[in-house]
Amino acid sequence: MTGDRRPSWHHPKVLVLLFVVFLSGAAAGALVTRLVSPRSAASAWKDGGKSFTLEMLKKDLDLTPEQAAQIETVLDEFVLYYQNLQGQMDDFRADGKERILRVLTPEQREKFNRKMSELSARIR
């Protein structure tokens, strides 16, 4: 009896398949997030989320004015960090999609784009 000839996860084809599945999932997740919740964390923060959060923390934690000011700074910094991170993730997804499209044949690209459009339509 010969050894098992099934490809292991170290096989390049398996790794490429896993990478494509990962990027497709990331792209689908980003699309769902954008369509379901088009408001960014920054806009929600500016549109009243900031005052609501701070008032809740002041009341529930009995914050001093100094503590409230420090927490407000931390939360503002978090929103900026989140915006930067979101931009990096968007760039990563776009780069991944571009790289996938370069690997595909014209027919496969058409199918891939159609599948992404179908996913987008289903989410809306």
Buried (B, 14 or more C-beta within 10 A) or exposed (E): EEEEEEEEEEEEEEEEEEEBEEBBEBBBEBBBEEEEEEEBBBEBBEEEBBEEBBEEBBEEEEBEEEEBEEBBEEBEEEBEEBBEEBEEBEEEBEEBBEEBEEEBEEEEBEEBEEEBEEBBEEEE
